[in-house]
């Protein structure tokens, strides 16, 4: 097990973030030009959509001997921590694009949590509680090595 190695990586889905911001600006312009009695609820919905977009579009992962820390969003909030003692098995996987598989932050029944802003390399972590987390990161094998998990 490495003595003090820590892996950090960031994954950002820039096309999705830019497209969402452009669509939001266009929506605000349209709502401003055609005022209705639904304007206030639409602005609230727009703000909630923007917050969800910012949280889903970026992910920072830090892995080391103490475990795994995942900071979501451009500001690093919310944050998820998994202690090294709670990790039973970790394996690098590759998430292929598929019309049936989404990206973002979501949970799928028995398949567990997906923290995947974009497709590509990812780390699948099996926890002692029986749950699973799949986390996008540039180099999942380096994260496994930094946590001291042997195959």
N, C-alpha and C positions, 0 to 999 in steps of 0.2 A: 504494500500500500504506500502511495506517495506521502511524504511527510507533510508538506504544506502547499501542495499544488491546488490552485483554484482556477476553474474554467469560467469565463464569462463570454457571453455572446448575445447579439441582438438581431432580431428578425423584424423587419418592417415591410408592410405591404404598401409601398408608395403609390402604385397605380390606383388601388382602392381608396386610399386616403384622399388623393387629389380629385378623383372622380366624385367622391361623396361631398367634398367641400364645394366643388363646382355646382353639383346638383342642389346643394343647400342654398347657395347664393342665388341660383336661378329660381328656386322656390320662394325665397324671401322677396325677390323682385316681383314675382307674379302675385304674391299675396298682397304686396304693397300697392300694386297697380289696380287690383280688383278687391277693394275692401268689402268684407261680408261680416255677418254676425259670428261666423266661425273662425275669425282671425285669431282670437286669443287662444282657443284650444289648439289650433294649428301651429302657432308659435311654440307652445309648450311641447307639442309632439316633435317639432323640428329640433328643439333644444335637446330633448331626450335622445333623438336619433343621432345628433352630433356627438353627444357624450358616448353613446354605444359605439359609434364609428371610431372615435379616438381610442377607446379602450381595446377594441377588437383589432386595430390595425398594427399595433406594435407590441413587442414582447422582449424583455431582457431576462436572460437566464444566467444564474450563477450556481456553479456546482463545486463542491469541495468535500473535505473529510467530514464536515458536520452535516452535509445533506444538500438539498436542492432549494434554491429560492427563485421564484418566478415573479417578476414585476411586470404588470400589464399596463398598457397605455403609454403615451408619450411622457407623462408625469411620474410614472412608476407606481401608480395606485390603480386598482387594488393589488395586493401582494399575496402570494401563496408560498408557504414554506412546508417542506417535507423533511423530517429528520432522517439522518442516515440509518438509524436503527429501524425505522418504519419501512425501508425499502428492501424488499425481498430479492427482486431481480430487475435489471435494467438492460434494455437492448436497443441498439440503433435500428431504425426502420426508415423506409422511404415512402412518403405519402404521395401517391399519384393523383393527378387530377381526375375527377370523376363527377358526372352529373348527380350521383347519389350521395356524394360525400361533400359536406360543406366545409368552410373554413371559418375561423373566428373562435370564440369561446363558447362552448356548448357541452352538454352532457348527453350521451347516448346510452341509456339503459345499462346493460351488462358490459358494454365496451368502455364505460367510464368517461372521464373528462377529457376533452380535446381542447388544448390551448394552442391553436394552430392558425396564425394569421395568414400563412401562405403554404402552398404545397412544397414538398421537397424533403430534405433530411429532417428527421425528428427522433426523439428519444421516447420510448415506451417504458414506463416505470410501473412495476407491479408492487403494490403495497402489502404490508402484513395484514391489513384489514380485508383483503380480497379485492380492493378497488384497483383501477388502472388509470393512469394519466398518460396522455400522449402530448408531447411538448415539442414544438418546432424549434430548431436551433441549427446554426451553420455546421457544427462538428459534433454530432452526438457521441462519437467514439471517444473524443477527448473528455467529454463530461463524465462518461462511465469510468474512464481511467482516473480522473481527478477525484471521484468519489471512492475509489479503491474497490470497485466491484469487479470480480473476476468472472469470466464466462463459464 
